[in-house]
Amino acid sequence: MEDTSNIFGSLVFSDEVMEKRLPRDIYKALRKTMSQGTHLEQDIANAVACAMKDWAMENGATHFTHWFQPMTASTAEKHDSFIEPEAGGAAVMAFSGKALVKGEPDASSFPSGGLRATFEARGYTVWDTTSYAFIKDGTLCIPTAFCSYSGEALDKKTPLLRSMEAVDRQAQRILRLFGDTGTKRVMSSVGPEQEYFLIDKGMFLKRPDLICCGRTLIGAPPPKGQELEDHYFGSLKPRVAAYMKELDEELWKLGVNAKTKHNEVAPAQHELAPVHTTANIATDHNQITMELMKSVADRHGLACLLHEKPFMGVNGSGKHNNWSIATDSGANLLEPGDTPHQNARFLLFLVAVIKAVDEHQDLIRASAASAGNDHRLGANEAPPAIVSIFLGEELTEILEAIESGSEYRGGGKRQIEIGVTALPHFPKDATDRNRTSPFAFTGNKFEFRMLGSSFSVAGPNIVLNTVVAEALREFADELEKSSDFKRDLAALIQKTFREHKRIVFNGNNYSKEWAAEAHKRGLSNLRAAVDALPEFVSGKSMVLFTKHGVLTGNELYARYEILLESYVKTLHIEALTMIDMIKGGVIPACIDYQNDLMAALALKKTCEGIDSLHEENLLGRISILSSSLLKRLDTLEEALSEPKDERDPLAHACFYRDAVAGAMSDVRQIADKLEALTASKYWPYPSYARMLYSVV
C-alpha cells in the first residue's frame, strides 16, 4: 500500500488541488462562493470546469455525473462522457461550466410525494460547491442538489443545506451578544459511526430474503449467538481484516476520514467510525461509505448487510450520529471550556439543545423512523422509542445548582460575573458513558443513537439543525431586547433548564421503570414508525420548518407520503418474499422429510421388537406444524389481497403494520420451529449458524 498521506484525497478535487490548478483570481472567486454562498459567474464556472476535467482525465476518468441524493435509499447518477463531436467526424474532450453547474435528470422517475406528476418530467441537479467533486469508478462525480422544474426540493441535500443556514443565522445572533464579531459562519458537524454485518457471499446468494429485503424473514436461533460476549473488540479474522484494509484505502482516496474499525457485539457484526466534518460533507461521505462497503465486500467474496436487523435474536445495526456546532475558526460551541466567558456561552448552547429536544421530541423520533428500525429500537441493543437526553452526573448537578440558585460544590465554590456557577475544568470523561440513551452528551457533542444503519444521516440532521435553530432564535429574540445581558442570560439559562429538565435522564433507558417514569414526565413513546411519521406534518412542524425556510408545506407533505409509501412497499416486498420462500422451499422440504420419515417408520414396523415411537412423535409434530404453517400462510395472503384505501397513506401503512406484519410474524414463528425439527440436509436455506460464522 502507498503511504497514506499520498493516497488520502488523491481522487478528490480538493481545496489543495483547486488552489494549484486554478488561476488565483478564479480560485478566490470560487472560495468566496463556497464559504459565503455568493453567485458563481459563468466565466468562473467555465474555468473551474476546464481544470476539473483535465484533473479528472489525468486520474483516469472518462465520464462525469451529477451525483445526487433523491428520496430513495441510495444515491443517483447519470453518466456522460467528456467527448464532444466536431465537424468531420472528429471528437474532443470538453466539459463546460454549464454542464458543471446544471444537469437535467427525469424528475418524475424519482419519489416526489405528489410534487411532480408523471407527465411533468423536468428536474434539475445543481452543483453543491460546498462539497468537493471526486472520482469513482472512472467517473467524475459532482455532488449536486436535486429540485423540480418549479423549484421544490426532491432530494435530501437541499433541505440539509437550508437547515445548516438556519442554525448558522441563529447561532451567529447569539455569538454577537457575547461580543464575537469575528465569526463569519457557524456549521453543524457530524461524525456518523456505521455498523454493518459481513457474511460469505455464497451464503447470501442462497437466501432470497437477504437478496430482496436485506434481512432474514425466517431463521431459527443459532446454538451460539452473542452470549459469550467474545466477538466485541475481538481480533479480526483474516478475511475481515483484508476487507477492512481495502475499504480504508478506498475511502481515504475519496477523502473520507475513516478512523476506527472493530468487531461489534453480534457475531459477523462490525463498525467503522470517521472523524467529524461538516454535516453536508459528512452526509456525502456516509453515502459513499455505505456504497463502498458493499462493492469492496463483493471483491472479497463477502456480502455487506446494512439492514437494521438482518438476524432476529442477535443485535441489530445502528448509526450513531455525533452532532455538534462549531465556528469557522474551529471553536466548538458545545465545548465546556475553562473560562467564565466560554462557560456561559457553553451553558446557553447546551440548554438550547435541551429545550429543542424536549419541545420537538416527537419530530426527533420521527427522523429515525422506518420499517427496518422498528425491529431494532427498544430491543435491548438500541435506545427505546422514548427520546431523552443523557448529560452525566457532573453536568446535571451543575444545571441543577443553577436552577436552584445554589453554588455548585463539585468543582469548588466559584462564581462568574453573570451569577452562574462556573464549570470546573471539564475533562471529556467526567462521567460514565450511557449506551442506552438515545441522545447522549459525550464531552463536546451529542450522540444521537436512534438512527438505523441503512439511514441517510441527512434527515435526522435536518431535524436537529432546525429544532436547535428555533431554540437559538427564541433566545436571541429575548436577549437582544435585554437591558442587562448578564442578569438576563443567567435567568434564561436557569428558566430553560427548569422548564425542560424532564427530558434529562441519566439511568438505564432499557428498564421498564424508565418507561413508566417517562410516561409520568409526559414524554412520548412512539413505538412504531407509523406512530411517529405523522409528526412531520403536524401544525407545529409546519410552522417550524417553514419559519426557517428549511422545507415548505408541500415539501413536508411530500416527504411524509414518501416515507409512508416506502414503509408499505417494504412490508409488501417482505411478505411476498416470505410467501415464495415458504411455498418454494420450506413446504417442499418438510414434505420430503416427512416422506423419508414415513418410509423409515414403515421399515421399522416390519422389524419385530424395534421401537418407532421417536419417529412417530417427530413425524406427528412436523405434520401438525406444517398444517399450521399453511393456515398462517393463507392468512398472510388474504391480508395482502384485502382491498385497501390507498388514498389515505397513513391508514394504508397502519394496515400493513397491524395485519401484514402481524401475519408475517405468525408465519415466521412456525417456520422457525420447523427448521429446528427438520434435518439440515432437507432445509433449503443456510442456517443462522452457517451464515453468522461463515467468514473465517
Secondary structure, DSSP 8 states (H G I E B T S, - for coil): ---HHHHTTTTB--HHHHHHHS-HHHHHHHHHHHHH-----HHHHHHHHHHHHHHHHHTT--EEEEEB-BSSSS-B--EEESEEE-GGG-EEE---HHHHHEE--BGGGS--TTSS-TT--BEEEEE-TTS--EEETTEEEEEEEEEETTS-B-BSHHHHHHHHHHHHHHHHHHHHHTT--S---EEEEEEEEEEEEEEEHHHHHT-HHHHHHSS-SS----S-SSTT--STT----HHHHHHHHHHHHHHHHTT--EEEEEE-SSTTEEEEEE--EEHHHHHHHHHHHHHHHHHHHHHTTEEEE--S-SSTTS---BEEEEEEEEETT--BTT---SSHHHHHHHHHHHHHHHHHHHHTHHHHHHTT--HHHHTTTTSSSS--SS--EE--HHHHHHHHHHHHT----TT-S-B-TTS-B------TTSS---TT-SEEE-SSSEEE---BTT--SHHHHHHHHHHHHHHHHHHHHHHTT-SSHHHHHHHHHHHHHHHHGGGB--S-TTSHHHHHHHHHHT-----SHHHHGGGGGSHHHHHHHHHTTS--HHHHHHHHHHHHHHHHHHHHHHHHHHHHHIIIIIHHHHHHHHHHHHHHHHHHHTSTT---HHHHHHHHHHHHHHHHHHHHHHHHHHHHHS---TTSHHHHHHHIIIIIHHHHHHHHHHHHHHHHHS-TTT--S--HHHHHT---
